[in-house]
Structures are given as C-alpha cells and as structure tokens.
Amino acid sequence: MVQYAFQPELDENDAWHAIEERLPDISRVAAELRHHPFSGFIHRVYCDMRDRSRAEDVHTLVDRYTGKAYLTPVWPKLEVLPESSAVGSAADPGWNSVSFEHAQQLALQLLRTATLRRLRLLRRKAPEKKQGYELIWKPNWVLTGMHGRQELRILVDGLSGSYYVIGS
C-alpha cells in the first residue's frame, strides 16, 4: 500500500506561539511531532447556482482511529513515503480499526449531509469520487508545558494550528 504524508505547515515554534497567544505564561517543557493516520478523499460535487450548474472538488479526511470524518480545505501537497519510513509505524496497533471501505462510506455520508445543508445538489448528479488515499499521515505537535503548577499536554494541528488540551 502506498503511504502519503502531509508536511507540517507549522514548525515547533509556530505551535508554541499558537498556545502562547491564549496562555502567555506557559512554560515550555517538551514538544514532539507525531503523525496520525487518516484516509483521504476528493469528491466532485455538482451544485445548482442560479440556473447554472457548477462542479467543485471537496476534500475529506477520515480518522483511522475513530472514524470521525472532516471536511477540509484543499490539501497541501502530499508526499509519497518510502516503504521503510518511520512515519508509517503507529505505536498503537488499533489505529487500523476503521477500514478503508468504511472510511469511504463515512466520507460520502458527511459529504452528502454537508452539501445538502450548504448547497442545492442537482438531482441528476450524485457526488463522484475523484481520488481516494488509503493512508495519509497528518502531522500534529504534542506539546507539554507548565501553567502555574499544572502540567498540560496540548495537541496542535500541524497544518492549521488549531489545538486542544489532551491531558492535564
């Protein structure tokens, strides 16, 4: 199976700056770049806009741990990983609990729901899958810092800079 990876858009300092905007007094303890397994899909969606139809490509990612599907902006360039790459070795053997086939169904289900809410779909044309990637490794920074006496572990998306606390 061919494996792909996104290159991080944020370096370690960028990840810390995203956190320091909200917690300026956090002390930096550690940072680790980790890659998380996803399946990715590009679908062509046909929509009706004022008596004209147009097509647009919609990108989705499905988390291979949880099965959660996400609509995403257009992806940055994907890089093909060599088979011997360490990025592809997930520490948790349960990462593949969502099959590629199930991921395809989840992506299409999300796409149908989202497009019905945002766009009026042409009844004659269903979304068409243009491309599917069985395994894409997405970068995340796991930051450990001290805020007062409390240790915080924060996951920062390596592409968008969004973050959330994963442990304290």
Secondary structure, DSSP 8 states (H G I E B T S, - for coil): ---EEE--SS-HHHHHHHHHTT-TT-EEEEEEEEEEEEEEEEEEEEEEETTEEEEEEEEEEEETTT--EEEESS---EEE--TT-STT--S-GGGGGS-HHHHHHHHHHHHHHHHHHHS-B-TT---EEEEEEEEEEEEEEEEEEEETTEEEEEEEETTT--EEEEE-
